[in-house]
Amino acid sequence: MDAKEFDIIMIGGSAGSVRVIADILASLPASFHIPIVIVIHRMKNVVSEMDRLLSAGANNRKVQEPEDKMLIRNGHIYLAPQNYHLLIEANRTFSLDYSEPVHYSRPSIDVSFESGAKVYRNKILAILLSGANQDGAYGLEQVIQYEGTAIVQSPASAEYSIMPNAAIQKNNSVRIQTPGEIVRYLATLI
């Protein structure tokens, strides 16, 4: 896969994805400038310190939950807040939405990927990881429709293969990679 210039990287995952996300963040050098948006399914009524957990191994970079209308900035890593859909507006700011869950999830990967694809078009890289439902498959379809790049964790390497399999079945042009291959690909984007 050729190196390409992206304006944003979006990573979605659910059950079994946290370890892979932590490994991806740990592999990025401090000079990595592309903003990263992470959408992870989390329980909505339980205190979460996912931002701290991911920050701990992110090479001295803070993972932060964005506030409504916050500007997306280069070099920053964002984590969708618990119990809100995270959308990207045309002016490249975040919008938090409390509408109905999608695939029983809020935040929904589909919602975030679709809004990111509409704004960033061919300059978006979307990565879908392990999970136990079909969230993300439609979002990747939108990324591909807007000529962005879509990567799915190989089902054989996923702790829960339902999410990657759903995305692959829906989108025959996704790139299927192991976590190690994803890390190596991101290294080419520096």
C-alpha positions as CSV (number, residue, x, y, z in Angstrom):
1,M,0.0,0.0,0.0
2,D,1.5,3.3,-1.0
3,A,2.0,6.1,1.5
4,K,-0.6,8.8,1.1
5,E,-1.1,12.2,2.8
6,F,-4.1,12.2,5.1
7,D,-5.6,15.1,7.0
8,I,-7.2,12.8,9.7
9,I,-7.0,9.3,10.9
10,M,-10.1,7.7,12.6
11,I,-9.9,4.5,14.5
12,G,-13.0,2.5,15.6
13,G,-13.2,-0.5,17.8
14,S,-15.1,-2.3,20.5
15,A,-14.5,-5.5,22.4
16,G,-10.9,-6.6,22.0
17,S,-9.7,-3.3,20.4
18,V,-8.2,-1.4,23.3
19,R,-4.9,-3.3,23.3
20,V,-4.5,-2.8,19.6
21,I,-5.2,1.0,19.9
22,A,-2.7,1.3,22.7
23,D,-0.1,-0.5,20.6
24,I,-0.8,1.8,17.7
25,L,-0.5,4.9,19.8
26,A,2.7,3.6,21.5
27,S,4.3,3.1,18.1
28,L,3.7,6.7,16.9
29,P,6.7,9.1,17.2
30,A,6.2,12.4,19.0
31,S,6.5,14.1,15.6
32,F,3.4,12.4,14.2
33,H,1.3,15.3,13.1
34,I,-2.0,13.8,11.7
35,P,-4.9,14.2,14.1
36,I,-6.3,10.9,15.4
37,V,-9.9,10.4,16.4
38,I,-10.7,7.2,18.4
39,V,-14.2,5.8,18.8
40,I,-14.4,3.0,21.3
41,H,-17.6,1.4,22.6
42,R,-17.8,1.9,26.3
43,M,-20.4,1.3,29.0
44,K,-22.3,4.5,29.4
45,N,-23.1,4.5,33.1
46,V,-19.7,3.5,34.4
47,V,-16.9,5.9,35.2
48,S,-14.2,5.5,32.5
49,E,-10.6,6.6,32.5
50,M,-10.0,5.4,29.0
51,D,-8.4,8.7,28.0
52,R,-5.8,8.3,30.9
53,L,-5.3,4.6,30.0
54,L,-4.5,5.4,26.4
55,S,-2.4,8.5,27.2
56,A,-0.2,6.3,29.4
57,G,1.4,4.6,26.5
58,A,1.1,7.3,23.8
59,N,4.7,8.6,23.8
60,N,4.0,11.6,26.1
61,R,1.0,12.6,24.1
62,K,-2.3,13.3,25.8
63,V,-5.5,11.6,24.6
64,Q,-8.3,13.9,25.2
65,E,-12.1,13.8,25.0
66,P,-13.2,16.8,22.9
67,E,-15.8,19.3,23.9
68,D,-18.5,20.5,21.6
69,K,-17.3,22.9,18.9
70,M,-13.6,22.1,19.7
71,L,-11.3,22.7,16.7
72,I,-9.5,19.6,15.4
73,R,-5.8,20.3,15.6
74,N,-2.8,18.6,14.1
75,G,-0.8,16.3,16.4
76,H,-3.7,15.8,18.8
77,I,-5.3,12.5,19.7
78,Y,-9.0,12.6,20.5
79,L,-11.3,10.0,22.1
80,A,-15.1,10.1,21.6
81,P,-16.7,10.8,25.0
82,Q,-18.8,8.2,26.7
83,N,-22.5,8.2,25.7
84,Y,-22.2,10.8,22.9
85,H,-22.0,10.4,19.2
86,L,-18.9,12.3,18.0
87,L,-19.4,14.1,14.7
88,I,-17.1,16.3,12.6
89,E,-18.5,19.5,11.2
90,A,-17.6,21.1,7.9
91,N,-15.4,23.7,9.6
92,R,-13.4,20.8,11.1
93,T,-14.7,21.1,14.6
94,F,-16.3,18.4,16.8
95,S,-20.0,18.2,17.5
96,L,-21.4,16.0,20.3
97,D,-24.8,14.4,19.7
98,Y,-27.1,12.6,22.1
99,S,-29.4,11.0,19.5
100,E,-30.4,7.3,19.7
101,P,-27.7,4.6,19.8
102,V,-26.7,3.0,16.5
103,H,-26.1,-0.7,16.7
104,Y,-26.7,-0.4,20.5
105,S,-23.8,2.0,20.7
106,R,-23.3,5.7,21.6
107,P,-20.7,6.7,20.5
108,S,-21.3,4.9,17.2
109,I,-18.4,4.3,14.8
110,D,-20.7,4.5,11.8
111,V,-21.8,8.0,12.8
112,S,-18.3,9.2,13.4
113,F,-16.8,7.6,10.2
114,E,-19.6,8.9,8.1
115,S,-19.3,12.5,9.3
116,G,-15.5,12.4,8.9
117,A,-15.8,11.0,5.4
118,K,-18.1,13.8,4.3
119,V,-15.7,16.5,5.6
120,Y,-12.3,15.0,4.8
121,R,-13.3,13.0,1.7
122,N,-10.2,11.4,0.1
123,K,-7.9,12.7,2.9
124,I,-9.4,10.4,5.6
125,L,-7.9,7.1,6.8
126,A,-10.4,5.0,8.7
127,I,-9.3,1.9,10.6
128,L,-11.8,-0.6,12.0
129,L,-10.6,-3.0,14.7
130,S,-12.0,-5.9,16.8
131,G,-15.6,-5.8,18.0
132,A,-18.7,-7.9,18.6
133,N,-21.3,-6.1,16.5
134,Q,-21.6,-4.6,13.0
135,D,-20.9,-0.9,13.9
136,G,-18.3,0.5,11.6
137,A,-19.2,-1.4,8.4
138,Y,-21.5,1.3,7.1
139,G,-19.1,4.0,8.2
140,L,-16.3,2.4,6.2
141,E,-18.7,2.2,3.2
142,Q,-19.0,6.0,3.4
143,V,-15.3,6.5,3.7
144,I,-14.8,4.4,0.5
145,Q,-17.6,6.3,-1.3
146,Y,-15.8,9.6,-0.6
147,E,-12.6,8.0,-1.9
148,G,-10.9,7.8,1.5
149,T,-8.8,4.9,2.6
150,A,-10.4,2.1,4.7
151,I,-8.4,-0.6,6.7
152,V,-10.0,-3.4,8.6
153,Q,-8.1,-5.5,11.2
154,S,-7.8,-9.1,9.8
155,P,-10.5,-11.2,11.5
156,A,-8.0,-13.9,12.2
157,S,-6.0,-11.4,14.4
158,A,-9.0,-9.9,16.1
159,E,-10.1,-11.0,19.5
160,Y,-13.7,-10.5,18.3
161,S,-14.1,-11.0,14.6
162,I,-17.8,-10.0,14.1
163,M,-17.0,-6.3,13.4
164,P,-14.2,-6.8,11.0
165,N,-16.1,-9.6,9.2
166,A,-19.2,-7.3,8.8
167,A,-17.0,-4.6,7.3
168,I,-15.3,-6.9,4.9
169,Q,-18.6,-8.4,3.7
170,K,-20.1,-5.0,3.1
171,N,-17.0,-3.4,1.5
172,N,-14.9,-5.5,-0.9
173,S,-12.3,-2.8,-1.4
174,V,-11.2,-2.5,2.3
175,R,-7.6,-3.3,3.0
176,I,-7.3,-6.1,5.5
177,Q,-4.3,-5.9,7.8
178,T,-3.0,-7.4,11.0
179,P,-2.2,-4.9,13.9
180,G,1.5,-5.1,13.0
181,E,0.8,-4.2,9.4
182,I,-1.4,-1.3,10.5
183,V,1.5,0.0,12.7
184,R,4.0,-0.4,9.9
185,Y,1.6,1.4,7.5
186,L,1.1,4.3,9.9
187,A,4.9,4.6,10.2
188,T,5.1,5.4,6.4
189,L,2.8,8.4,6.9
190,I,5.4,10.4,8.9
